[in-house]
Amino acid sequence: MKEWLVADDLETIALGAPILGTGGGGDPYLGKLMARAAMSRSGRVPMISLRDIPDESLVIASAMMGAPTVFVEKVPSGGEPVVAFRALERFLGRKADATYSIEAGGLNSTIPIGTAARIGIPLVDADGMGRAFPEIQMVSPSIYGYPATPMALADEKGNVLLIRDSLNNRWTERFARNATIDMGGSSMIALYPLEGWQAKRALLPGSISLARRIGHRIRLAWNEKTDPIEAVLQATRGRELFRGKISDLERRSETGFARGIVRLRGTGAFDSQDLSIHFQNENILAELDGRRVAAVPDLISILDSETGAPITTEGLRFGLRVVVITIPSHPKWRTKKGLELVGPECFGYDSDVPAT
Amino acid sequence: MKEWLVADDLETIALGAPILGTGGGGDPYLGKLMARAAMSRSGRVPMISLRDIPDESLVIASAMMGAPTVFVEKVPSGGEPVVAFRALERFLGRKADATYSIEAGGLNSTIPIGTAARIGIPLVDADGMGRAFPEIQMVSPSIYGYPATPMALADEKGNVLLIRDSLNNRWTERFARNATIDMGGSSMIALYPLEGWQAKRALLPGSISLARRIGHRIRLAWNEKTDPIEAVLQATRGRELFRGKISDLERRSETGFARGIVRLRGTGAFDSQDLSIHFQNENILAELDGRRVAAVPDLISILDSETGAPITTEGLRFGLRVVVITIPSHPKWRTKKGLELVGPECFGYDSDVPAT
């Protein structure tokens, strides 16, 4: 199926995607502005279903890496992610037939829309995580042994690097992370070039339309004055985990990541209970009165209790009234290989993943 | 002119080159073993004069980057520098007509000989420094604005990176240095691809034959029981700066470099005088009783007072009896552009360069 994304869709995706982003990926508002600027000529971008891409086509993910806040300051024109994309195409000696999101949530949901608009290729309605994760190897193509390489990195100064081969996707993460730090904290990247048949096997379908559906339900709830939290839960098949006020926040920057713990004091049905959420860019696990109640790969999202709007890690503030929800991850992540890539142990915690 | 380097030349070059290496570049003994292993099939490697390479030919430098000690442990077979070389050729879509040394001194004098032998191309009798310097941008092609890029880095694990474009050669140094640290402290590199006409304009001619001539004179002095120090001074047009014993040594590893100060107590004519030499891999400047008497870009080399054999930074030991010599740098380094690249200020000292 082919459909058209228009400017209003960006609005809706930018609202819904951060719920899948589970706190990470930065404010999609700015990705939305970038995509809108890119769309201004064509007015629309074609989106195709994962199942409809030809087996022999080439798809390449377009994304940013590093700190979203830095990226937004460095890349005002929005055209730069195309630089990395073009560099990879040139290295491959082949034009991409479509682009896709490496992760759902934050800037990386909307950046590929801008790239698609500027280059004039379709966006695939899919992504490599079904959510957001902080590292390059944490994508479903890794489950199938598909390399992130060749991968291109570019910055706004004219530096262009290619990681041609690496031992595995963790090594690619390491090289790319340090190059990104050298580039001033953020870079534009093009990676995971996949043949159509590989993409159909490895990517998670429907992520863009899911983000849009979530955003749509929230907007509808606002218009109809119904409960936006309930709308999110219905759109995501999630469940409410906790309701309360942010009572404490520990946040530190470590090796290019925002790590920390946010503590909530329960209200209503959760009165006198405490929830702690550990995060590394994204929310990693939640403990209710010290007992783990949710963990990666499942999604843990923090919503504003009044509006249902998602709150990113940077948006956390003392005193905010929030609802915490969990959403089951894609079943691929619950497999042995999936858990080895993105389970709690990958973030330094023991392996227990509670049922959602 | 074309001549042939044979196994015995390696011996001689490995002895003479570290005098141009001014303390840096590691023990060329191991580079010699690598080159000899590579030569074992052909038995000899053609060497051509810089002036004889055709204008439209392509020459590429073959080298190692990082800590020589680490490199030697990681690269026992000696074939690996070819991996980076081949990666760059493939990226350029063009085979190199010859290879060359990026610096004179240490491993990087002999590594290109091994690469030439394995690939079956000539070595150019030239280099990019006329000595050794610690950083990628510190080469004569930088004076002419020639980029180090595209540049390939490879390691023994199968990782291959390409720096396609960078803002300038300092940026290339930064990216390559951190990737080399990621690769475990050393990498194999191929860089500064030059057209023949560019090479003739920018490279420093005769470096390999100079290293061989120095080594030859030392061996001759050993055989004839004449003064090897005098032989070195004649071959290099250098002058004796100091004679004494190592009385103190401060050495620390910082951001991938060996930095420190070696202090000498004078003997003979230098009795009761003190010389301090500051180094960053290579010897940077010398102070006699607190007064600067030699500095980059000029060469400061420490020789064993009995044998005349060069002592690398790693070889410095308390109590060693040594002779310190200075050799005038290539005139290109004494220009304004040259001093901006490799003068004392580039190493954090004030700009004064005493006459040699």
Interface residues (C-beta under 8 A of the other chain):
Chain A: A87 F91 A152 K157 G158 N159 V160 L161 L162 I163 R164 D165 S166 L167 W171 R174 F175 N178 A179 I181 D182
Chain B: A87 F91 A152 K157 G158 N159 V160 L161 L162 I163 R164 D165 S166 L167 W171 R174 F175 N178 A179 I181 D182
